[in-house]
Structures are given as C-alpha cells and as structure tokens.
Amino acid sequence: MLKWLETLPWFMAAPSITKLAYKTLQGSKNLAGLAHKGISTKLMEFLAPGGTPEVSPLQGELLHDLKKSMEELEKVDWQEAEQGIYPISQLFEAPWIEWARRYPLIWLDLPFTWDRRRKRNTRDIPNKINRQKYPDYYLQNFHHQTDGYFSDFSAGLYDLQVEILFNGTADSMRRRIISPLKKGLKNFQDRNQSTLRILDVATGTGRTLKQIRSSMSDVELIGIDLSAAYLRQASRYLNKRGSDIAQLIRGNAENLPFKSNSMQGVTCVYLLHELPKGSRQKVINECMRVLEPGGIFVLADSIQKEDSPKFETVLENFPKAFHEPYYNDYVSDNIEEKLSNSGFISIEANSHFMTRVWSAIKPIENKT
Ligand SMILES: C[S@@+](CC[C@H](N)C(=O)[O-])C[C@H]1O[C@@H](n2cnc3c(N)ncnc32)[C@H](O)[C@@H]1O
C-alpha cells in the first residue's frame, strides 16, 4: 500500500501538488493506453489484415464527449478521495513493478489474439480443464484472450489489459462503487465494523476488494469467482503478509455458496455483460438472497444504450473488436427491472464514463 505517502509533509501540506501528480498520472495512463492501442492496431492491419475488426471511426463531437466524460470521472475520483471516502493514496495504487514486468508479454501474446479473432475461434481454451465444472457460456475466450479465464498467464495480464482498454480509467471507474457501498452500510452503523461482511461477486483478480479494503480496513471481505487462476492472482495481490485475509472462494454467482441473509454488502463489477440474459437475473436474485435485510447491493458494469445514447457507436464497436458474445444483449437489457424483480428497493443509478453503477437495498421486511 502507498499509505506511507500520506505521512510525507509535502503530501499533507500541498494537496495541490498531489492533485497535480494524480492528474499527471491519469494523463500519462490515458496517453499510454491510446498509444498502445494505436500501435497495436496498425501492427494488426499490417501483419494480420484478415482479423482487423470493422469498427466505426470515433470522430468530432463523440470524441469531445468522451474526453469530457473522462474528465468528469477524474474530477469525481479526486473529490471523493478528498472527502475521505477512500484514502488519496488509493489513487496511486497499482502493482506498477509487476505491470512493467508483464507488459512485454501483452505484445508477445498479440499474434495469438489476432489469430483467434481472424479464425473466429472463440472456444480455444486449455484441453486439460474439466468442462463439467463450468456453465457452457463460460467456456469461451472472452475478449479473445489466451486461455479464456483458465490460466495463470491470462490472470497475470488481465488487470493491465483492462487498464489499457479503458485508457487508464478502469480503477477510477471501479472506485465509483465505494461511496454507495459506504452509504448503504450506514444501515448497520450501530454494529462493530469488523462484524460486517462484504461479498464481491465475480471478483476476478480482486481489484475491487483491494479498493474496499483500503477504504474500510476492518470489514470482513469475501470474493467469489469461477476462475481458480484469477483467484490465485487475487490472493497474491490481496493477502499480503500483515494484512487481514480476504476469503476467496471458487464458485458460480448463479448459485452462491452462502447462507441467506449472511452479508451486509454485496458488490459485483463487470460481470453482467459477460452473462446470457437469464443468468443475469439469477445472479441478481442470488445477491438479493445472501444479503441481510437492510443490506446494500452495488452493481457496476458497462453503460447502456438508454442511459448513454451519445456513446452508442462506442457500445456498438466494443463487441466487434473483442469477443463479447452477450454484450449486445446486455446494453439493451433493463437492469433496474431485474433489480426490482428480485425485490430490491431504493434503486439508484449513475454513469461514470464507460461504467454504470446501480445501488439497491434489500427491504427490511424481506426475510428470504
Ligand atoms: C470481466 S471480469 C471482471 C472481474 C472483476 N470484477 C473486475 O472488476 O475486473 C469477469 C469475471 O467474472 C467471472 N465470472 C464469469 N461468470 C461467472 C459466474 N457465473 N460465476 C462467478 N464468476 C464468473 C470471470 O471468471 C471473471 O473473473
């Protein structure tokens, strides 16, 4: 953790310097993401022309709106840190050295990704996996990534790939769940924080859990995901010597292995767009079931056509460039209705650049 940063005199005395450092970092990540994508696309056009996706160019007003939306995200991210919703040090947190070591692997892996895209080979996953353990929709190469979600190699590159995809804003977008989560947990403010249990569904490599940990040091954290490899990566990242242990469990979000009413908070980030429609409702129902009445559910996923019509071209391009078999269905799906079908109340939603965040409460009288 970079908490020690906050003890430095200049950090405490000169928030404007820290703000500048944050803006510079975001600006650099933005440029690095754009440069990476620009160069890799040119390379693909040259070396693997048959695999180049036919996406619509982003121009004029759309580019301007995207830039403005990204700036607004940055602004909120900084403001909420200043308000103490999470520590300012979290804005700088990332496994930088590990990412630097792994970055060349992304380039070395590109030809394999292009090949899968060109051949529309979306089921190229390791032979040795036991297919019985997974739902059919999961046995694919989401984003054309090597090994799908089934290897340590894939888990090692995932965070960096997502950060590049979103031009360095992925963590800022994930952080938008912290404020509604903390607000919802006020329903249990008479309890000791260490008795509160927060479950992150489809936790992947654990980045959301890490953000929650640094914002609420005492709560009990649990993460569940179908991928053993991603959970191993999460464990390496989260369960460092001297820190509280986050429990990581391999399991299906459609059938959560937890007792009803056993969690005070549930989060779920970037899962729904990778699920077929029926599974989305099942997952939301399960999140409802495991929450204690009064508990808070915070869901984050891609923006959708209805809330962000001006970004429709971006939403249409995404599944053309990456293998995202359920994305087109997801962007027109009615998530509020699904939350409400499950019995959630006080549903609120806000969009932050490419991410929409819903929060909802399990009603007190509901004892499922
Ligand atoms: C796009 S990743 C998001 C991971 C993480 N939440 C994040 O913010 O980066 C989707 C994750 O969902 C997991 N996943 C997909 N279907 C699942 C299911 N039915 N049950 C549990 N995890 C699932 C995948 O293994 C993967 O880690």
The ligand as an SDF file (V2000), in Angstrom:
LIG
                    3D

 27 29  0  0  0  0  0  0  0  0999 V2000
  -14.7130   -9.0130  -16.8370 C   0  0  0  0  0  0  0  0  0  0  0  0
  -14.1870   -9.9500  -15.4600 S   0  0  0  0  0  0  0  0  0  0  0  0
  -14.4510   -8.8350  -14.0790 C   0  0  0  0  0  0  0  0  0  0  0  0
  -13.5630   -9.1740  -12.8900 C   0  0  0  0  0  0  0  0  0  0  0  0
  -13.5220   -8.1390  -11.7800 C   0  0  0  0  0  0  0  0  0  0  0  0
  -14.7760   -7.9960  -11.1160 N   0  0  0  0  0  0  0  0  0  0  0  0
  -13.0200   -6.8050  -12.2800 C   0  0  0  0  0  0  0  0  0  0  0  0
  -13.5590   -5.7690  -11.9040 O   0  0  0  0  0  0  0  0  0  0  0  0
  -12.0410   -6.7830  -13.0210 O   0  0  0  0  0  0  0  0  0  0  0  0
  -15.4690  -11.1060  -15.2650 C   0  0  0  0  0  0  0  0  0  0  0  0
  -15.1990  -12.0910  -14.1450 C   0  0  0  0  0  0  0  0  0  0  0  0
  -16.3820  -12.8270  -13.9240 O   0  0  0  0  0  0  0  0  0  0  0  0
  -16.0400  -14.1600  -13.6560 C   0  0  0  0  0  0  0  0  0  0  0  0
  -17.2440  -14.9480  -13.9500 N   0  0  0  0  0  0  0  0  0  0  0  0
  -17.9030  -15.0860  -15.1240 C   0  0  0  0  0  0  0  0  0  0  0  0
  -19.0140  -15.8230  -14.9800 N   0  0  0  0  0  0  0  0  0  0  0  0
  -19.0880  -16.1420  -13.6550 C   0  0  0  0  0  0  0  0  0  0  0  0
  -20.0170  -16.8740  -12.8740 C   0  0  0  0  0  0  0  0  0  0  0  0
  -21.1010  -17.4220  -13.4040 N   0  0  0  0  0  0  0  0  0  0  0  0
  -19.7730  -17.0090  -11.5490 N   0  0  0  0  0  0  0  0  0  0  0  0
  -18.6710  -16.4570  -10.9890 C   0  0  0  0  0  0  0  0  0  0  0  0
  -17.7510  -15.7480  -11.6810 N   0  0  0  0  0  0  0  0  0  0  0  0
  -17.9600  -15.5920  -13.0030 C   0  0  0  0  0  0  0  0  0  0  0  0
  -14.8450  -14.4310  -14.5430 C   0  0  0  0  0  0  0  0  0  0  0  0
  -14.0980  -15.5190  -14.1190 O   0  0  0  0  0  0  0  0  0  0  0  0
  -14.0940  -13.0900  -14.4130 C   0  0  0  0  0  0  0  0  0  0  0  0
  -13.1910  -13.1150  -13.3560 O   0  0  0  0  0  0  0  0  0  0  0  0
  1  2  1  0
  2  3  1  0
  2 10  1  0
  3  4  1  0
  4  5  1  0
  5  6  1  0
  5  7  1  0
  7  8  2  0
  7  9  1  0
 10 11  1  0
 11 12  1  0
 11 26  1  0
 12 13  1  0
 13 14  1  0
 13 24  1  0
 14 15  1  0
 14 23  1  0
 15 16  2  0
 16 17  1  0
 17 18  1  0
 17 23  2  0
 18 19  1  0
 18 20  2  0
 20 21  1  0
 21 22  2  0
 22 23  1  0
 24 25  1  0
 24 26  1  0
 26 27  1  0
M  CHG  2   2   1   9  -1
M  END
$$$$
